[in-house]
Amino acid sequence: MTTTLNRDAAPASAPAAADPGAKRGILLVFAGLMVTMLLASLDQTIFSTALPTIVGELNGVDHMLWVTTAYILASTIMLPVYGKLGDLIGRKGLFIGAISIFILGSVIGGLAPDMTWLIIGRAVQGLGGGGLMILSQAIIADVVPARERGKYMGIMGGVFALSSVAGPLLGGWFTEGIGWRWAFWMNIPLGALAIITAVFFLRLPKVDHAKPTLDVAGMGLLALASTGLVLTTTWGGTTYAWDSLLIISLIIGTIVTAVAFIMVERRAAEPIMPLHLFRDRNFTLTTIAGLITGIAMFGALAYLPTYLQMVTGANATEAGFLMIPMMAALLISSIGSGWLVSKFGRYKWMPILGTVIVAVALVLLSTMTPTLETWVLCSYLALMGLGLGLSMQILILIVQNSFPNSEVGTATASNNYFRQIGASIGSAVVGSLFAARLTELLTERMPAGAAGGGDANSFTPAIVQGLPDAARQIVISGYNDALTPVFLYMVPLVIVAVILLCFVTEKPLATTIERDGVPETRAVDGNSSVHLAGAEKADAAASSAAGPTASAAPAHTTAG
């Protein structure tokens, strides 16, 4: 039988059960997306333990920073490009192309005879890697309604947690065993598997844009602004002083190009980052909160392994294992929060609670001492992971639920872009404050000659453990007293994010996938289907013309 659903009808209490064949197809696609996300997330962490050996073999210690910077810079620049192009020309071909570019970069890196080619390989990887996560998140929005999407995106967050632990361990295992080049070679079979899955199982709606208008000027200016910001945050306070001519020039150049980018986007036919996105309250609030989360998360993560090695005496592998409680908690809470969203359709409380938990965890981390029991430290890290898992993927879901399918890629990419910028800023600011404070403390506390001729720049965990007891305790207390206050500095910023998230509007999660502003027919029970009434079709079309916010959550798709 066929039922017409009117505005006055009661909302569905839960998403309808999907057709078994369709669900099987979605699971196959999802498996391919998980492999792709694993590729992208592993590549951000796998070189952390292998890098000292790599640069030693290739005689490029002075260029070590660029191995990481080249990838971060290229992937950050490409985030909004992939998001916009996916909306304009479709995501399947772009997705396969991004994986292919990533594999090409892996081949270049695996064959690299010197540092120049290694850095080129990492940059090419970044050009492809920028699209892997973004397109995976957007493709899920193409095939799964928002109400059901939570559980899938929760698993995506879990993949990130897994790779954060597995990456450094794999990097160390490759380096000590079959060789660091396998950190590149492993990407080839995984990438090939992802491409095969996409070719045979990925069925996405065709995008009717014969001659898309590309925002070339916007892309160029965004690339320049991103480059300036990433280089400023990477070099400032470490490679170059903050008041050096180069860093000041980069800051000025970044501001000028950012202003020029905004002016260009106001007039572009198809802007790479449409300014009207920021007129949607949910998008603006969650994007700012995501940026703050990036600052807090990566600011904490960047130097905790170093702290664990210097203060507790753990080696690199043991420090990696000590991070497992954080990632395990992130995995559990990310998957659990996604399941709860799909089950009950309510989500606003999750990022608020998650961000509060992150703030509490930062306060607790600021109280660490060299004599703190390991299990207590691990519990603090687990609390941090619990908070991050409750918030990260839900923020993306809120963004996707605020816009029609035709803009979901652009909105997702823009949100992720600012989170990536937050990660870069967080790592840089924490690193700068930590290094400056550490140097100051060691200069004040260390008696002349007590360090055996070493200084803050030359200390390694092995050297610290070999120092006389008095000198070792000074170094350990210096590391502790330099890093722990930085965690407290981030708490007010996280509280701002909590306040902002309180003003998010909990729009009902759509139980259909919108195509050009009009939801498709969906199954309600075994022998019934729901169609839009003629008046509702007209209303939906009018809402779509009025703007993305108006068409974001039609009354007839309300659930929960």
C-alpha atoms as one frame of an Amber mdcrd trajectory, in Angstrom:
protein
   0.000   0.000   0.000   1.096   3.610  -0.430   0.816   6.244   2.268   1.053
  10.015   1.880   2.767  11.715   4.796   1.469  15.195   5.659   3.021  17.838
   7.919   0.567  17.092  10.710   1.437  13.419  10.761   3.324  12.086  13.753
   7.026  11.723  13.232   8.519   8.307  12.785   9.817   6.912  16.048  12.859
   5.311  14.498  14.459   4.913  11.128  12.972   2.159   9.100  14.818  -1.043
   8.657  16.875  -0.983   5.545  16.467  -3.499   2.750  18.918  -6.392   3.444
  20.470  -6.148  -0.021  20.914  -2.407   0.233  22.364  -2.732   3.725  24.855
  -5.333   2.510  25.927  -2.957  -0.253  26.389  -0.133   2.254  28.509  -2.368
   4.465  30.762  -3.268   1.526  31.179   0.413   0.677  31.787   1.201   4.342
  34.507  -1.461   4.547  36.304   0.229   1.637  35.953   3.631   3.301  37.415
   2.249   6.526  40.467   0.965   4.659  40.847   4.412   3.099  40.544   6.223
   6.430  43.049   3.806   7.950  45.472   4.738   5.161  45.083   8.441   5.826
  45.192   8.300   9.623  48.090   5.825   9.815  50.172   8.023   7.551  49.918
  10.890  10.032  51.424   8.814  12.862  53.508   5.961  11.449  56.615   8.086
  10.819  56.862   9.470  14.364  59.024   6.549  15.530  60.696   5.823  12.177
  61.811   9.380  11.409  65.138   9.427  13.313  66.295   6.318  11.423  65.019
   7.590   8.056  66.787  10.953   8.205  69.935   9.278   9.481  70.072   6.872
   6.532  69.332   9.614   3.995  71.696  12.151   5.605  68.983  14.750   6.097
  68.618  15.526   9.798  68.497  19.244   8.999  65.455  18.631   6.734  63.623
  16.288   9.127  60.860  18.800   9.885  59.816  18.886   6.223  58.966  15.182
   6.155  56.007  15.954   8.416  55.334  19.524   7.273  55.129  18.588   3.569
  52.322  16.110   4.249  50.401  18.362   6.658  50.653  21.353   4.337  49.577
  19.514   1.180  46.671  17.717   2.865  45.400  20.881   4.592  45.383  22.823
   1.322  43.497  20.048  -0.464  40.739  19.569   2.148  38.351  22.257   0.842
  39.323  21.533  -2.791  38.178  17.913  -2.566  35.058  18.911  -0.661  33.940
  21.431  -3.283  34.891  19.361  -6.321  33.022  16.396  -4.870  29.835  18.479
  -4.717  30.382  19.820  -8.247  31.432  16.742 -10.236  30.613  13.791  -7.981
  32.703  11.920  -5.448  33.361   8.444  -6.860  35.913   9.385  -9.533  37.487
  11.950  -7.243  37.749   9.360  -4.466  39.503   6.845  -6.710  41.779   9.627
  -7.991  42.739  10.685  -4.452  43.646   7.098  -3.511  45.704   6.779  -6.713
  47.630   9.990  -5.956  48.245   8.747  -2.416  49.613   5.445  -3.759  51.844
   7.334  -6.215  53.272   9.354  -3.331  53.882   6.119  -1.424  55.830   4.687
  -4.370  57.950   7.857  -4.622  58.634   7.768  -0.866  59.395   4.049  -0.876
  61.963   4.456  -3.679  63.392   7.761  -2.376  67.220   7.777  -2.696  67.593
  11.010  -0.708  65.703  13.500   1.457  64.536  15.599  -1.495  62.645  12.697
  -3.039  61.347  11.595   0.358  59.854  15.049   0.953  58.399  15.076  -2.589
  56.820  11.693  -1.912  55.285  12.929   1.335  53.916  16.028  -0.400  52.311
  13.897  -3.142  50.863  11.654  -0.442  49.374  14.765   1.165  47.796  15.859
  -2.129  45.899  12.577  -2.178  45.556  12.160   1.572  43.641  15.431   1.893
  40.775  13.788   0.037  40.731  10.401   1.755  39.043  11.361   5.032  36.911
  14.179   3.613  35.521  12.150   0.738  34.952   9.141   3.014  32.869  11.275
   5.389  30.951  12.863   2.515  30.316   9.527   0.760  28.702   8.199   3.933
  26.306  11.163   3.703  25.537  10.133   0.098  24.432   6.608   1.024  23.261
   6.737   4.672  20.583   9.080   6.139  21.690  11.337   9.001  19.692   9.357
  11.610  21.547   6.142  10.713  24.862   7.860  10.003  25.893   8.267  13.636
  26.912   4.646  14.132  28.987   4.654  10.940  30.761   7.893  11.815  31.398
   6.606  15.314  33.340   3.700  13.835  35.238   6.191  11.659  36.328   7.959
  14.823  37.367   4.594  16.204  39.638   4.018  13.199  41.436   7.266  14.033
  41.902   6.114  17.624  43.255   2.763  16.485  45.737   4.317  14.068  46.989
   6.759  16.721  48.340   3.796  18.667  49.051   1.391  15.804  50.921   3.966
  13.698  53.889   4.584  16.023  54.082   0.878  16.907  54.086  -0.158  13.232
  56.668   2.513  12.449  58.951   1.185  15.149  58.413  -2.425  14.084  59.181
  -1.674  10.429  62.271   0.331  11.372  63.681  -2.357  13.632  62.675  -5.230
  11.336  61.981  -5.304   7.599  62.882  -1.653   7.055  61.242   1.778   7.233
  60.374   1.783   3.503  57.577  -0.657   4.312  55.771   2.251   5.957  55.274
   3.335   2.322  54.930  -0.073   0.636  52.073  -1.167   2.920  49.911   1.572
   1.395  49.933  -0.026  -2.059  47.902  -3.209  -1.334  45.597  -1.328   1.049
  45.047   1.423  -1.527  44.426  -1.116  -4.280  41.822  -2.841  -2.085  40.082
   0.501  -1.460  40.036   1.284  -5.204  38.589  -2.148  -6.078  35.874  -1.714
  -3.454  35.013   1.741  -4.791  34.914   0.603  -8.443  32.646  -2.386  -7.896
  30.476  -1.453  -4.910  30.290   2.333  -4.676  27.048   3.555  -6.283  26.592
   7.293  -5.886  24.040   9.683  -7.452  25.248  11.307 -10.646  25.887  15.049
 -10.432  24.449  17.005 -13.344  27.184  19.578 -13.906  28.493  19.388 -17.464
  30.848  22.371 -17.117  31.484  23.163 -13.449  32.811  26.606 -12.625  36.025
  26.273 -10.645  36.994  28.900  -8.095  40.643  29.013  -9.193  41.369  32.354
  -7.499  39.828  31.154  -4.248  41.804  27.907  -4.355  45.053  29.771  -4.939
  44.497  32.304  -2.162  43.377  29.628   0.290  46.495  27.616  -0.546  48.701
  30.665   0.112  46.927  31.518   3.375  47.091  27.888   4.552  50.771  27.657
   3.647  51.557  30.831   5.554  49.639  29.684   8.630  51.080  26.153   8.677
  54.641  27.407   8.201  54.162  30.086  10.855  52.885  27.597  13.418  55.486
  24.974  12.448  58.542  27.242  12.460  57.531  29.918  14.988  59.256  29.581
  18.341  61.271  26.524  17.237  63.192  26.886  13.981  62.837  30.682  14.013
  62.060  33.161  16.784  58.543  34.591  16.823  59.943  38.100  16.331  62.188
  37.117  13.404  61.682  38.846  10.057  60.620  35.597   8.372  57.889  34.742
  10.898  56.567  38.324  10.957  56.499  38.330   7.139  54.616  35.014   7.129
  52.051  36.351   9.608  51.464  39.508   7.542  51.282  37.506   4.313  48.788
  35.068   5.857  46.506  37.883   7.024  46.632  39.673   3.646  45.869  36.533
   1.637  43.095  35.528   4.054  41.390  38.912   3.612  41.817  38.679  -0.165
  40.330  35.158  -0.060  37.208  36.422   1.732  36.770  39.205  -0.847  37.092
  36.736  -3.733  34.665  34.239  -2.156  31.998  36.948  -1.896  31.930  37.235
  -5.694  32.782  33.712  -6.885  30.117  31.775  -8.802  31.054  28.501  -7.067
  33.181  29.506  -4.037  35.443  26.810  -2.623  34.348  27.820   0.879  30.969
  29.584   0.532  30.541  32.363   3.059  26.857  31.534   3.473  27.945  28.419
   5.393  28.869  30.725   8.261  25.340  32.142   8.319  24.158  28.781   9.610
  24.473  28.931  13.387  25.145  25.228  13.842  27.944  25.279  11.274  29.647
  28.304  12.808  29.375  27.080  16.401  30.543  23.535  15.660  33.380  24.768
  13.432  34.724  27.033  16.178  34.293  24.212  18.691  36.090  21.840  16.309
  38.982  24.285  15.953  39.258  24.519  19.746  39.068  20.713  20.028  41.911
  20.469  17.515  44.011  22.883  19.564  43.363  20.998  22.819  43.701  17.506
  21.410  46.846  17.928  19.361  48.343  20.349  21.849  48.077  17.610  24.463
  48.971  14.681  22.207  52.010  16.273  20.588  54.161  16.326  23.722  52.671
  13.700  26.036  54.833  10.883  24.558  57.951  13.019  25.154  56.787  13.737
  28.704  56.201  10.036  29.361  59.682   9.126  28.142  61.529  11.884  29.977
  59.621  11.802  33.254  58.671   8.131  33.690  61.754   6.684  31.973  59.649
   4.717  29.471  61.166   3.967  26.071  59.428   4.958  22.842  57.453   1.718
  22.561  56.398   1.782  26.216  55.304   5.417  25.854  53.146   4.333  22.928
  51.533   1.621  25.038  50.870   4.132  27.822  48.717   6.094  25.342  46.480
   3.057  24.760  43.990   3.917  27.580  43.276   7.244  25.908  42.739   5.702
  22.496  40.737   2.776  23.868  38.385   5.180  25.639  38.125   7.281  22.459
  37.293   4.142  20.454  34.584   3.024  22.890  32.955   6.438  23.332  33.088
   7.242  19.604  31.347   4.004  18.621  28.974   4.174  21.591  27.922   7.776
  20.919  27.279   6.942  17.268  25.070   4.017  18.268  23.118   6.195  20.720
  22.497   8.841  18.049  21.157   6.253  15.616  19.050   4.617  18.330  17.448
   7.688  19.908  18.053  10.545  17.462  19.283  12.938  20.174  22.790  14.308
  19.981  23.230  17.852  21.343  24.198  16.684  24.830  27.078  14.540  23.576
  29.547  17.173  22.343  28.677  19.392  25.330  29.384  16.593  27.816  32.408
  15.461  25.819  33.951  18.921  25.814  33.322  19.301  29.559  35.123  15.982
  30.109  38.054  17.200  27.975  38.279  20.317  30.174  38.277  18.184  33.344
  40.954  15.913  31.856  43.153  18.912  31.048  42.810  20.154  34.638  43.830
  16.722  35.924  46.778  16.526  33.504  47.964  19.888  34.812  48.337  18.311
  38.276  50.760  15.581  37.121  53.954  15.093  39.117  57.011  12.889  38.507
  55.879  10.600  41.350  52.325  10.132  40.046  51.308   6.481  39.811  51.208
   5.198  36.226  47.640   3.905  36.557  46.460   7.356  37.702  48.142   9.011
  34.710  46.541   6.448  32.387  43.133   7.187  33.923  43.588  10.884  33.127
  44.433   9.998  29.530  41.413   7.679  29.333  39.184  10.528  30.516  40.573
  12.727  27.741  39.828  10.002  25.186  36.293   9.571  26.531  35.567  13.268
  26.014  37.068  13.419  22.532  35.136  10.346  21.413  31.848  11.873  22.542
  32.379  15.045  20.549  34.531  14.747  17.417  32.347  12.733  15.036  29.091
  14.195  16.387  30.258  17.702  15.425  30.697  16.532  11.824  27.251  14.908
  11.886  25.694  18.197  13.069  27.354  20.036  10.174  26.181  17.481   7.605
  22.626  17.549   8.953  22.491  21.335   8.502  22.919  21.340   4.706  21.415
  19.586   1.675  23.300  16.768  -0.007  24.497  19.099  -2.758  26.647  20.985
  -0.199  27.535  18.278   2.284  31.055  17.791   0.891  31.864  21.493   0.989
  30.483  21.883   4.517  32.292  18.777   5.814  35.581  19.856   4.255  35.315
  23.399   5.608  34.638  22.100   9.117  37.571  19.682   8.928  39.819  22.396
   7.491  39.433  24.539  10.592  39.967  21.543  12.864  43.205  20.805  11.008
  44.239  24.443  11.420  43.445  24.120  15.132  45.667  21.037  15.336  48.529
  22.931  13.719  48.071  25.911  16.035  47.751  23.699  19.120  50.929  21.738
  18.402  52.871  24.932  17.649  51.688  26.996  20.615  52.118  24.186  23.141
  55.530  23.365  21.680  56.666  26.961  21.839  55.476  27.510  25.424  56.882
  24.171  26.536  60.312  24.696  24.949  60.681  28.261  26.248  59.647  27.329
  29.789  61.867  24.218  29.811  64.932  26.179  28.758  64.217  28.775  31.434
  63.748  26.203  34.196  66.851  24.188  33.338  68.930  27.358  33.164  67.696
  28.372  36.622  67.960  24.987  38.315  70.878  23.155  36.739  74.247  23.835
  38.388  77.119  24.526  35.989  78.566  21.293  34.648  75.938  19.102  36.355
  74.468  18.002  33.031  77.783  16.750  31.730  77.921  19.365  28.997  74.385
  18.706  27.793  71.573  21.207  27.416  67.833  21.155  26.796  68.372  20.705
  23.049  70.577  17.631  23.413  68.751  15.667  26.107  67.336  12.297  25.057
  65.592   9.777  27.329  68.748   7.644  27.368  70.974  10.603  28.289  68.589
  11.720  31.032  68.505   8.244  32.569  72.321   8.194  32.563  72.727  11.487
  34.444  73.720  11.614  38.106  70.669  11.325  40.332  70.592  15.023  41.346
  70.884  16.238  37.746  68.331  13.683  36.522  65.774  14.847  39.081  66.303
  18.464  37.974  65.671  17.553  34.309  62.625  15.435  35.176  61.101  18.172
  37.345  61.910  20.705  34.634  59.995  18.703  32.009  57.090  18.247  34.388
  56.915  21.895  35.484  57.302  23.142  31.893  54.498  21.062  30.363  51.807
  20.660  33.020  50.846  24.375  33.259  50.239  24.444  29.501  47.347  22.004
  29.954  45.755  24.448  32.391  46.175  27.317  29.914  43.939  25.452  27.441
  41.063  24.969  29.890  39.452  28.444  29.432  39.540  27.903  25.666  37.748
  24.555  26.010  35.164  26.151  28.326  34.447  28.660  25.540  33.720  25.683
  23.277  31.324  24.266  25.889  29.421  27.562  26.050  29.229  27.805  22.246
  27.894  24.250  21.916  25.074  25.058  24.341  23.643  27.322  21.625  23.582
  24.606  18.935  20.064  23.952  17.652  19.198  20.254  17.806  17.638  19.864
  14.371  15.878  16.532  13.812  18.137  14.064  12.029  16.815  13.324   8.563
  15.749   9.736   7.914  16.079  10.181   4.146  18.848  11.250   1.815  18.077
  14.529   0.062  18.531  14.818  -3.668  18.379  18.397  -4.875  16.442  19.425
  -1.813  13.667  16.782  -2.130  14.003  13.655   0.016  13.785  10.307  -1.718
  11.076   7.751  -0.969  11.917   5.583   2.023  10.492   2.309   3.301   8.263
   2.533   6.374   7.369  -1.112   6.781   7.454  -4.295   4.778   4.660  -3.308
   2.351   4.333   0.448   2.683   6.231   3.445   1.396   6.110   7.157   2.051
   5.872   9.747  -0.715   5.761  13.503  -0.502   2.401  15.023  -1.169   2.355
  17.443  -4.101   2.103  20.488  -1.851   4.997  19.266   0.227   7.155  18.828
  -2.877   6.519  22.432  -3.758   7.284  23.493  -0.197  10.489  21.472  -0.181
  11.589  23.000  -3.463  10.834  26.476  -2.133  12.792  25.738   1.025  15.720
  24.550  -1.059  15.651  27.763  -3.065  15.526  29.786   0.141  18.823  28.386
   1.340  20.496  25.367   2.886  19.251  26.040   6.373  15.635  26.121   5.269
  15.874  22.729   3.622  18.155  21.075   6.122  15.578  19.113   8.101  12.164
  18.897   6.411   9.237  18.277   8.720   8.372  15.013   7.003  11.751  13.457
   7.851  11.612  14.111  11.576  12.609  11.190  13.733  13.234  10.612  17.418
